[in-house]
C-alpha cells in the first residue's frame, strides 16, 4: 500500500509532492540515476523485445532489485514526478505481451515517462502508444499497480482497466490504492464537514454542550490505514494546512503530512509467502520538489532525511544505483 499527494502551492509558486511506500520490508531498494540520453528497453519474455526509447531528461528515484530502470518512484530534470502504487483486488488488469514494439513491463513505465515527457500532456500522448503487461520482477508475481504522475500544473492517475489504459485527471492530486480514483473522489463527499475550527457550543434541551478540546472539528477524520482512510486523511491535511511560504516550507509541510501516514511496525500484519506473517510498514518516504528539482527520502530504520539536488547530478554517466541508508539514529547534542 502507498499514499501520494501534492502539497498546496507555496506562496512563491513552489510545487512539492510527497509519497509513502507501505509494504513488507524485503524488496531490494536503491537510489537510481538514469542519464538524460538513456536508451531504455521494456521487459520482454525470453527471445522477444519490448518497447524501446531514448530519454531526453535525467531521472532520479527509487529502484528495485538492483535494476536502475525498475523505478517505483522518481522525478526528472523536467520537473515531472511519477509514483508506482500497489493496486490489488482486481483493480489492475495487465495486457498480454504482443511484441509489436509497444510493450512495457509495469516497472518500466516510470523510467519511460520521466525520461521522455516534460508535462502531463506528453504523458497522455505517450501512454496512448503503450501496452503494459505484467512482468514478474522477482516477487513470484507481477505486482498490480496504478501510476500517479504530477507536473507543476496538475496530476493524473494511470489506471489499467480490463478495457485498456485509462489516464484520469486527478483534481485532488491525492492517490492511495484500490478502488479506482473515481470512487475515492465520490467518497470525499462523506467528509465535507471536517474543519480546522472548533465548533460552537450547541443547546441540547436545557443543556449547553461544548467541545472538550481543540481538534473537535476533525471528529470523524479516518485514522485507519485502509486506502480510503489514507486518501481522506491526506486530502484533509492538504486542504486545511497553512499555505507554505516557499520551497523549503513546502517540503516541511510534506514531511508533516507523511508523518500522519507512518505505520508503526507490528500494527499491520499480512500472511508471508513462506508462512507466518510479515509486518507492513512505511518502508520509505520520498519528497519530490518539482520546482527546486530536489528529491528527498528517509527509510523505516533511519529517520534522517537525505536529499539529492538534481542540478548537481552528472546525468552524462551511465545508469546506476546507489545504496541508501537503512541504519540511522538521533543526532547527539553537546550541552555546554
C-alpha positions in Angstrom: 0.0 0.0 0.0 1.1 3.6 -0.5 0.0 7.2 -0.4 0.8 10.0 -2.8 -0.1 13.7 -2.7 0.8 17.2 -3.8 1.2 19.9 -1.1 -0.8 23.1 -1.9 1.3 25.5 -3.9 3.6 27.7 -1.9 3.3 31.5 -1.9 6.4 31.7 -4.1 4.9 29.1 -6.6 6.9 26.1 -5.4 5.3 22.7 -6.0 6.2 19.7 -3.8 5.0 16.1 -3.9 5.1 13.6 -1.1 4.9 9.8 -1.2 4.9 7.0 1.4 5.8 3.4 0.4 4.0 0.9 2.6 4.9 -2.7 2.1 6.7 -5.5 4.0 10.4 -4.9 4.2 12.4 -7.2 1.8 12.3 -5.8 -1.7 15.9 -4.7 -2.5 15.7 -0.9 -3.0 18.4 1.6 -4.0 18.7 5.1 -5.3 18.8 5.1 -9.1 20.1 7.6 -11.7 19.2 7.4 -15.4 21.1 9.7 -17.8 19.5 12.2 -20.0 20.2 10.2 -23.1 19.3 6.8 -21.5 18.4 4.1 -24.0 15.6 2.1 -22.4 14.0 -1.2 -23.4 10.9 -2.6 -22.0 11.0 -6.0 -20.3 10.0 -8.9 -22.6 9.7 -12.7 -22.5 12.8 -14.5 -23.5 13.6 -14.1 -27.2 11.3 -11.2 -27.7 11.6 -7.4 -27.5 9.7 -4.7 -25.7 9.2 -1.0 -26.4 12.4 1.0 -26.8 13.0 4.7 -26.1 15.7 7.3 -25.8 15.4 9.7 -22.9 15.7 13.4 -23.1 15.7 14.1 -19.3 17.7 12.8 -16.4 15.9 10.9 -13.7 16.5 10.2 -10.0 14.4 7.8 -8.0 13.9 4.6 -6.0 14.6 1.4 -8.0 14.0 -2.3 -7.2 16.0 -5.5 -7.5 19.2 -3.7 -8.5 17.8 -2.6 -11.9 18.0 1.3 -12.2 15.3 1.2 -14.8 12.8 -0.5 -12.5 11.6 2.6 -10.7 8.8 2.6 -8.1 9.2 6.3 -7.6 11.1 9.2 -9.1 11.4 12.6 -10.7 13.1 14.1 -13.7 15.1 17.2 -14.6 11.9 18.4 -16.4 10.1 18.8 -13.1 7.9 15.7 -13.5 7.3 13.1 -10.8 5.8 9.6 -11.1 4.9 7.1 -8.4 4.1 3.3 -8.6 1.4 2.4 -6.2 0.0 -1.1 -5.4 -3.5 -1.8 -6.8 -4.8 -5.2 -5.7 -8.3 -6.6 -5.6 -9.0 -6.8 -9.3 -8.4 -3.1 -10.0 -5.4 -3.7 -12.3 -5.6 -5.7 -15.5 -2.4 -6.2 -17.4 -2.4 -6.7 -21.2 -0.9 -9.7 -22.9 2.5 -9.2 -24.4 2.2 -8.8 -28.1 5.7 -7.9 -29.4 4.9 -5.1 -31.7 7.2 -2.5 -30.1 4.5 -1.1 -27.7 5.0 -3.4 -24.7 6.3 -2.2 -21.3 6.6 -4.2 -18.1 4.9 -2.4 -15.2 8.2 -1.4 -13.6 9.4 0.1 -16.9 6.7 2.7 -17.1 8.1 5.3 -14.8 11.5 5.3 -16.4 9.9 5.6 -19.8 7.6 8.5 -18.8 10.1 10.5 -16.8 12.8 10.1 -19.4 10.7 11.2 -22.4 7.9 13.5 -21.0 8.1 17.1 -19.7 4.3 17.6 -19.0 1.1 15.7 -18.3 0.1 16.4 -21.9 3.2 14.5 -23.0 2.3 11.7 -20.6 -1.2 11.3 -22.1 0.3 11.2 -25.6 3.0 8.7 -24.6 0.5 6.3 -22.9 -1.7 6.2 -26.0 1.1 4.3 -27.7 1.9 1.9 -24.8 0.7 -1.6 -23.7 1.5 -2.5 -20.1 2.0 -6.2 -19.5 2.6 -8.0 -16.1 6.2 -8.9 -15.7 7.4 -10.7 -12.5 10.5 -8.8 -11.3 11.4 -11.5 -8.8 8.5 -11.4 -6.4 6.8 -14.5 -7.7 4.1 -12.5 -9.4 3.6 -9.3 -11.3 2.7 -6.6 -8.7 -0.7 -4.9 -9.6 -0.4 -1.2 -9.8 -1.6 2.2 -10.9 0.8 5.0 -11.5 0.4 8.6 -10.4 2.1 11.4 -12.3 2.5 15.1 -11.4 3.8 18.2 -13.1 3.7 21.7 -11.7 0.2 22.3 -13.1 -1.7 19.1 -12.4 -1.9 15.4 -11.7 -3.1 12.2 -13.4 -3.7 8.6 -12.4 -2.8 5.9 -15.0 -5.2 3.0 -14.3 -5.0 -0.4 -16.0 -8.6 -1.5 -16.7 -9.9 -4.6 -18.4 -10.7 -2.4 -21.5 -7.2 -0.8 -21.6 -5.3 2.1 -20.1 -7.2 5.0 -18.6 -5.3 8.2 -17.9 -7.5 10.0 -15.5 -7.2 13.7 -14.5 -6.8 13.9 -10.7 -8.2 17.2 -9.3 -7.1 16.4 -5.8 -3.6 15.3 -6.6 -4.0 12.6 -3.9 -3.7 8.8 -4.5 -3.7 5.7 -2.5 -4.8 2.2 -3.6 -7.9 0.4 -4.6 -10.5 1.1 -5.7 -10.2 3.3 -8.8 -9.8 7.1 -8.4 -13.4 8.0 -9.3 -14.7 6.1 -6.2 -12.3 7.9 -3.9 -13.4 11.3 -5.3 -17.1 10.4 -4.6 -16.2 9.2 -1.1 -14.8 12.6 -0.2 -18.4 13.8 -0.1 -18.8 12.0 3.2 -16.3 14.2 4.9 -17.2 17.8 3.8 -17.9 18.7 7.4 -14.3 18.4 8.6 -12.9 21.7 9.8 -9.9 23.2 11.4 -12.2 25.2 13.7 -13.6 24.2 17.0 -17.5 24.0 16.6 -19.6 26.4 18.5 -21.5 25.1 21.6 -24.9 23.7 20.9 -28.0 23.6 23.0 -29.4 20.1 23.8 -32.6 20.6 25.7 -31.7 22.6 28.8 -28.0 21.7 28.5 -25.3 23.5 26.6 -22.7 21.1 25.1 -19.3 22.4 24.3 -16.3 20.8 22.7 -13.9 19.0 25.0 -10.8 20.4 23.4 -9.1 21.5 20.2 -9.4 19.3 17.2 -13.2 18.8 17.6 -13.7 20.0 14.0 -11.8 16.9 12.8 -14.0 14.4 14.6 -14.7 11.7 12.1 -11.4 12.0 10.3 -10.3 8.4 9.4 -7.3 7.3 11.5 -7.0 3.8 9.9 -4.6 2.7 7.2 -7.0 1.5 4.6 -6.7 3.1 1.1 -10.0 5.1 1.6 -8.9 6.2 5.1 -5.5 7.4 4.0 -7.0 9.1 0.9 -9.3 11.2 3.1 -6.6 11.9 5.7 -4.2 13.1 3.1 -6.8 15.2 1.3 -7.8 16.8 4.6 -4.3 17.6 5.6 -3.6 19.2 2.3 -6.9 21.2 2.3 -6.6 22.5 5.9 -2.9 23.0 6.2 -1.4 26.5 6.0 -0.1 27.6 2.7 3.7 27.1 2.6 5.7 30.3 2.2 8.4 28.8 -0.1 10.1 25.7 -1.4 11.6 24.7 1.9 8.4 25.3 3.8 6.5 23.1 1.3 9.0 20.3 1.8 8.5 20.5 5.6 4.7 20.5 5.1 5.0 17.3 3.0 7.1 15.8 5.8 4.4 16.6 8.4 1.7 15.0 6.2 3.8 11.9 5.7 4.2 11.7 9.5 0.4 11.2 9.7 0.6 8.2 7.4 3.5 6.4 9.0 2.9 2.8 10.1 4.4 1.6 13.3 6.0 -1.9 12.8 3.7 -4.5 14.2 0.3 -2.9 13.9 -0.5 -4.2 10.5 0.4 -7.8 9.6 -0.2 -9.9 6.5 0.5 -13.5 5.5 4.0 -14.1 4.4 4.8 -16.0 1.2 6.6 -18.8 3.1 4.2 -19.0 6.0 3.7 -16.9 9.1 3.2 -13.2 9.0 5.1 -10.1 7.8 4.7 -6.6 9.2 3.6 -4.0 6.7 5.5 -0.8 7.4 6.3 2.5 5.9 9.5 1.3 4.2 10.4 4.7 2.9 9.1 8.2 2.2 10.0 10.5 -0.6 9.6 14.2 -1.3 9.9 15.5 -4.9 10.4 19.2 -5.2 9.2 19.8 -8.8 10.2 23.5 -8.7 13.5 23.2 -6.9 14.4 19.9 -8.6 15.3 18.2 -5.3 14.5 14.6 -4.4 14.5 13.6 -0.8 13.9 10.4 1.1 14.1 8.7 4.5 13.8 5.0 5.4 12.0 2.9 8.1 15.1 2.5 10.2 16.8 5.8 9.5 14.8 9.0 10.4 17.3 11.2 8.7 16.0 13.0 5.5 18.5 12.7 2.7 18.3 15.0 -0.4 19.6 14.9 -3.9 20.0 18.2 -5.8 19.3 17.2 -9.4 21.3 20.2 -10.6 24.4 18.6 -9.1 23.9 15.1 -10.6 26.0 14.1 -13.5 23.4 12.9 -16.0 26.1 12.1 -18.6 27.2 9.0 -16.8 25.7 5.6 -17.3 22.6 4.4 -15.5 23.5 3.4 -11.9 22.2 2.5 -8.5 23.5 3.7 -5.1 22.8 2.2 -1.7 20.5 4.1 0.6 20.8 4.2 4.4 18.9 1.7 6.5 20.8 2.4 9.7 20.4 5.7 11.3 19.9 7.3 14.7 19.5 10.5 16.5 21.9 13.4 16.4 23.9 13.9 19.6 23.9 17.4 21.0 26.6 18.5 23.5 25.1 20.6 26.3 27.6 23.2 27.4 
